[in-house]
C-alpha cells in the first residue's frame, strides 16, 4: 500500500473512512484492507468527529518491552525472556479528542505512550521476516493504567481495561517501518516520556511472529508494543499527547468519573 494516513470518522449515524492530507480529512471509498480512494473534502482534522481509526476484534498489549521502563518504573520486575502479552477489550477504545475518564476509587492513573501496530490481513504462524506483509500500518496509542489496581490485583486486566483506557489515533500511517521512530508523551505540554522504537526489547516483526503463534490476528487487530520510562500520573483537567514520528499526535483530555444517579 502507498503511504497514507487513514482516519475513521462519524458521518451522520455511520462510521466512514477517510484519508488525512495536509491536515484535511477527505472522504474515501473502499476500506483500508482492500484499498482506499480519496474523494471529497470533509474538513480540517480538528473539526471532524474522529472515531478510533480501526475497530479491532482484539487489542493485544505488550508489557515490559523497554528496558528503561523496567529498571526505572516497574519495581520488582525483571527483564522478560519473551514478550509479556495481555489483552485489552475493544470497549476500552477512545478516539483522538475524547476524554480519558478516571474511575472513582482509583488513586493513581498513568499515561503510557505506545506505538500500535494495525494488522492488515489474517495472520497465523507468520515468520518475523514476513511480518510487514501482514501489517496495515501504525498509529499512536495510550495504555492508560490504574497503578494501584495493577499492583493490588497482581495481574493487569482490571487496571488497564476501563472504558476510555485505550486511546488510539488519530490516524493509521501506512508505508512506515518501525525500526527507529521517535516516541514521546507530553502532559500539559511538558515532555514526560521520550524514546525511540529502536529501544524495544522485542521489535515489531518479532512481536507479530510471537503473537501469531499464540492466536490468529484478524484484519484490524491492534498490537500495542509497550512504553518507555516515565509514564506520568494524570489528574482531571490534564491534556495528554502521544506523538510518534511519521504517525502524528494523539491528544486527549482527562476528566473525573461522574456516576449516574
FENHUJO-V809253 format. One record per pair of residues at least 12 apart in sequence whose C-alpha atoms are under 6 Angstrom apart, sorted by sequence separation. I is the first residue (numbers start at 1). J is the second residue. D is the distance in Angstrom with one decimal. If there is no record, write none. Layout:
i=I j=J d=D
i=I j=J d=D
This chain:
i=6 j=18 d=5.9
i=7 j=19 d=5.8
i=26 j=38 d=6.0
i=27 j=39 d=5.2
i=183 j=195 d=5.4
i=240 j=252 d=5.5
i=6 j=19 d=4.7
i=26 j=39 d=5.8
i=27 j=40 d=5.5
i=121 j=134 d=5.5
i=146 j=159 d=4.7
i=182 j=195 d=5.9
i=183 j=196 d=5.4
i=239 j=252 d=5.8
i=5 j=19 d=5.7
i=26 j=40 d=5.4
i=120 j=134 d=5.3
i=145 j=159 d=5.5
i=182 j=196 d=4.2
i=239 j=253 d=4.5
i=5 j=20 d=5.3
i=26 j=41 d=4.3
i=119 j=134 d=6.0
i=120 j=135 d=4.9
i=145 j=160 d=4.9
i=181 j=196 d=5.2
i=238 j=253 d=5.9
i=26 j=42 d=5.3
i=119 j=135 d=4.6
i=120 j=136 d=4.1
i=180 j=196 d=5.8
i=181 j=197 d=5.2
i=238 j=254 d=5.3
i=25 j=42 d=5.5
i=119 j=136 d=5.3
i=180 j=197 d=5.0
i=237 j=254 d=5.5
i=25 j=43 d=5.5
i=118 j=136 d=5.5
i=180 j=198 d=4.5
i=236 j=254 d=5.0
i=24 j=43 d=5.6
i=25 j=44 d=6.0
i=118 j=137 d=5.4
i=179 j=198 d=5.6
i=236 j=255 d=4.4
i=24 j=44 d=4.3
i=25 j=45 d=5.8
i=118 j=138 d=5.8
i=236 j=256 d=5.6
i=23 j=44 d=5.8
i=24 j=45 d=5.4
i=63 j=84 d=5.3
i=117 j=138 d=4.8
i=144 j=165 d=4.8
i=23 j=45 d=5.7
i=62 j=84 d=5.5
i=116 j=138 d=5.6
i=62 j=85 d=4.7
i=116 j=139 d=5.2
i=143 j=166 d=5.5
i=61 j=85 d=5.6
i=116 j=140 d=5.8
i=142 j=166 d=5.7
i=61 j=86 d=5.3
i=115 j=140 d=5.3
i=116 j=141 d=5.8
i=142 j=167 d=5.3
i=60 j=86 d=5.9
i=61 j=87 d=5.9
i=141 j=167 d=5.6
i=60 j=87 d=4.8
i=114 j=141 d=5.2
i=141 j=168 d=4.3
i=59 j=87 d=5.7
i=114 j=142 d=5.8
i=140 j=168 d=5.5
i=59 j=88 d=5.2
i=113 j=142 d=5.0
i=140 j=169 d=5.3
i=112 j=142 d=5.1
i=139 j=169 d=5.6
i=112 j=143 d=5.0
i=112 j=144 d=5.9
i=139 j=171 d=6.0
i=111 j=144 d=4.9
i=139 j=172 d=4.8
i=110 j=144 d=5.8
i=138 j=172 d=5.3
i=110 j=145 d=5.3
i=137 j=172 d=5.7
i=138 j=173 d=5.2
i=109 j=145 d=5.5
i=137 j=173 d=5.3
i=109 j=146 d=4.3
i=137 j=174 d=4.3
i=193 j=230 d=5.4
i=108 j=146 d=5.8
i=109 j=147 d=5.9
i=10 j=49 d=5.7
i=108 j=147 d=5.6
i=9 j=49 d=5.7
i=9 j=50 d=4.2
i=9 j=51 d=4.9
i=8 j=51 d=5.4
i=52 j=95 d=4.4
i=51 j=95 d=4.9
i=8 j=53 d=4.7
i=7 j=53 d=5.0
i=188 j=239 d=5.2
i=187 j=239 d=5.9
i=187 j=240 d=4.7
i=186 j=240 d=5.7
i=186 j=241 d=5.1
i=185 j=241 d=5.7
i=185 j=242 d=4.7
i=184 j=242 d=5.8
i=184 j=243 d=5.3
i=183 j=243 d=5.8
i=183 j=244 d=4.5
i=182 j=244 d=5.7
i=182 j=245 d=5.1
i=100 j=164 d=5.2
i=181 j=245 d=5.4
i=92 j=161 d=5.8
i=92 j=162 d=5.7
i=94 j=164 d=5.0
i=92 j=163 d=4.1
i=93 j=164 d=5.6
i=91 j=163 d=5.9
i=92 j=164 d=4.8
i=94 j=166 d=5.7
i=95 j=167 d=5.6
i=113 j=185 d=5.6
i=88 j=161 d=5.6
i=92 j=165 d=5.2
i=93 j=166 d=4.6
i=94 j=167 d=4.2
i=95 j=168 d=5.9
i=96 j=169 d=5.6
i=92 j=166 d=5.3
i=93 j=167 d=5.5
i=96 j=170 d=5.2
i=131 j=205 d=5.1
i=173 j=247 d=5.4
i=128 j=205 d=4.6
i=128 j=206 d=5.2
i=170 j=250 d=5.6
i=128 j=209 d=5.2
i=169 j=250 d=5.6
i=127 j=209 d=5.2
i=126 j=209 d=5.1
i=33 j=120 d=5.8
i=125 j=212 d=5.2
i=124 j=212 d=4.7
i=125 j=213 d=4.9
i=124 j=216 d=5.0
i=123 j=216 d=5.7
i=123 j=217 d=5.0
i=122 j=217 d=5.6
i=122 j=218 d=4.5
i=122 j=219 d=5.6
i=121 j=219 d=4.5
i=120 j=219 d=4.7
i=119 j=219 d=5.2
i=119 j=220 d=5.3
i=118 j=220 d=5.8
i=119 j=221 d=5.4
i=118 j=221 d=5.9
i=118 j=222 d=4.8
i=117 j=222 d=5.5
i=117 j=223 d=4.9
i=116 j=223 d=5.5
i=116 j=224 d=4.4
i=115 j=225 d=5.8
i=114 j=226 d=5.6
i=114 j=227 d=5.2
i=113 j=227 d=5.5
i=112 j=227 d=5.7
i=52 j=168 d=5.9
i=53 j=169 d=5.9
i=52 j=169 d=6.0
i=53 j=171 d=5.8
i=112 j=231 d=5.2
i=111 j=231 d=5.5
i=110 j=231 d=6.0
i=111 j=232 d=5.7
i=110 j=232 d=5.3
i=110 j=233 d=4.2
i=109 j=233 d=5.6
i=110 j=234 d=5.6
i=109 j=234 d=5.9
i=113 j=242 d=5.7
i=66 j=200 d=5.2
i=65 j=200 d=5.7
i=66 j=201 d=5.7
i=65 j=201 d=5.2
i=99 j=252 d=5.5
i=104 j=257 d=5.9
i=96 j=250 d=5.6
i=97 j=251 d=5.7
i=98 j=252 d=5.5
i=99 j=253 d=4.6
i=100 j=254 d=4.7
i=101 j=255 d=5.1
i=102 j=256 d=4.9
i=103 j=257 d=5.2
i=96 j=251 d=5.6
i=97 j=252 d=5.0
i=99 j=254 d=5.3
i=101 j=256 d=5.6
i=102 j=257 d=5.6
i=101 j=257 d=5.5
i=69 j=228 d=5.1
i=69 j=229 d=3.9
i=65 j=226 d=5.1
i=68 j=229 d=5.3
i=61 j=223 d=5.6
i=62 j=224 d=6.0
i=66 j=228 d=5.3
i=58 j=221 d=5.6
i=59 j=222 d=4.9
i=60 j=223 d=4.8
i=61 j=224 d=4.5
i=62 j=225 d=5.2
i=63 j=226 d=5.5
i=7 j=171 d=4.7
i=56 j=220 d=4.8
i=57 j=221 d=5.8
i=59 j=223 d=6.0
i=62 j=226 d=5.1
i=6 j=171 d=5.2
i=56 j=221 d=4.4
i=5 j=171 d=5.6
i=6 j=172 d=4.9
i=54 j=220 d=5.9
i=5 j=172 d=5.3
i=5 j=173 d=4.6
i=4 j=173 d=5.8
i=4 j=174 d=5.4
i=3 j=174 d=4.9
i=3 j=175 d=4.4
